[in-house]
């Protein structure tokens, strides 16, 4: 190992091979700040894809493993100074918990794609495994890594909006407006297959992002909801569209919309939050602008930039470039990886979504599926909506 690599977090990856969007995003984000090095992987169940993917990433053939079990077992057998230290999981949902539990048992930290699993019971079991270890666990709720999302949260904490009254969050995509899963598209295929995705399609895939964003910025856990789920595409087995009315522990009410059949939409995640003193609006497709509305017609536009000293320190920590140089999805995910690496290499407190966020997300999915037109209470899970507190 080169001397320059000796202080980097050594990372393995399961999934994310050739043709997979999210794996490439994770690798780019993990590498951005120079503190993480990919050293091994099992990138696909297809042997040729797996080998091509590993070779393209410059990995030693000996550390391109045929399956995730062999990866974990083989890495654990290497000298401590050579083996991976953490494992990123970018597989379909049904493998998130089995791989994470095996990695934790072998002594590895885990960075997992969301949702944390396919049922609340198994994710609670994962928490037990995590509690029994001394390892770290991060969950890829990437949108919580955007600097102006952090800014919005801090403004709520600081009382800029007063008591929160109304939350409106929507996540609209259009890519599943047709039966794409029947054309051989792998991404559509597993997301619409209950055996791989779990009990929900759209709500598990993108509704959980809207849910975590609403809870994180408002600081208020959602306690009750009344939902509708629909499958608009003929013979699709899981929901591709849904909406929920909800109530929070702090007395606010809200609306959550998630749809993957809004034809023509790309990736429009938008949050509106209103309190006694004003409101905030943030859009993922324009992430460097936060709109602050004040009674009387005043509107403030807060722009992102490392030179914007009026932003909260937590927001500034996630910015690398001065104003006018937009930072986006990869940088937001890189902020999670940066904090994950720091918690392992430097021993600083964890400051990223973790297992409690995963439990909250699964409680939301199960409540939505159980509701379908009736008010239901979310399962009693945690006292706070997320671990990311600063």
Phi, psi and omega in degrees: 000134178295149181302324182293342180267354190291339181250020177263153174283124180274123190242138169250165181218139171244127184087185175078026181281193182310127179091357180258121182297311193288331179296315179297322178297317179298316181296317179296317181294317181297326184276346194301317185264005172076015183252000184228138179233126175285125184240345183196169177182162166232101195266345181197152173287339178279116186306316182295316178299316181301311182294316179299316181298314180295318179295319180298334180268003176077021182278152173297136178306328181293343182245020168256101193267150184286339179201167186290329179295316178297322178302307183296315181295317183290319179294322179296335181277348180284160174303147185303328183284350183247327187294159173300154176254334182217155182234127173266134182246116181233035181271173166304160192303325190292346180260354185302310183288312179304318180290316181299315181297318179296320179295316179298317179299327181275358175095018181255146171285161186228135170236109189247144167294158178263161353291167184297333181192204181243359175206153178297321182298316182288329178289326173295324175296322176298320178299321178298318178296320179294316180298331181279352180251178173245029184263166178259150179223124177240148180240135189279063168273078192302324186294340176286349178273354179291133182303321182280345167290318175299319178299315180300316179300315182294325177295321176295314179301320183281358175086015182298333180258351187073202180294130182285132182247319189221137178231127176233120180226133180223146177226109185241126173232164179234003191289343178254027180292342175237172182284062184299332180295340181271359181257006180094004178290115186293322181296317177290325184300307184285330181290341180251010181253114182303330180292335183254325185265335184103203189282347182225149177261276183301314183294325177287323185285308183239337178298327179294328176295315179298318179299310183294324178296315180297314180292319184296310183290318182286334186073013185240119175297139172282127185254326182221150177208160175227117192237158169231131176239141179220154171242106185277331181276129185304133177070006174289134189271342179237163181300141172242005184200143178192165178208153179215134163275143181214163175235151181245167180295336181268005177095001177280159172240162183197175179228133176237127178237133174222127182211140175245015179237026174274086188307130180096341178282152180255284182207065190265090174261119185226137178238131168239131178223131187233138175233193181295330188255358182156190183217162177233148176223132177222137179237132180295332180276356171223063195286350182267013178230129173242124182265127178243112180261134184237138179308142183102357175101355179287134178232124176255136174252113177266121183255142180282150176166141182295346179262007181269087187289350177283348178285155179295146180307325180295322176293317181296329179300332183267005183252135182247343187232153177290166182306147181092357177240085189302135173250142190229220191301313182296320178293323178296315177293323178299328177296323177293316179295321179301313181291325177298311180297319181296324180293332181271311186282325186252349180074019179282156181301144178299134182221055183205162178299137182225212189294326179295321175297322178295320178295316177301316180298319179291324176299320177297311181302313183292325178292319179298314181296320181287332186289287181043057175105354179241149175286129177226154176269138173293147177302144179290112187240296184222167181277337183230155187286341183196157178281341186283094193256347183243000000 
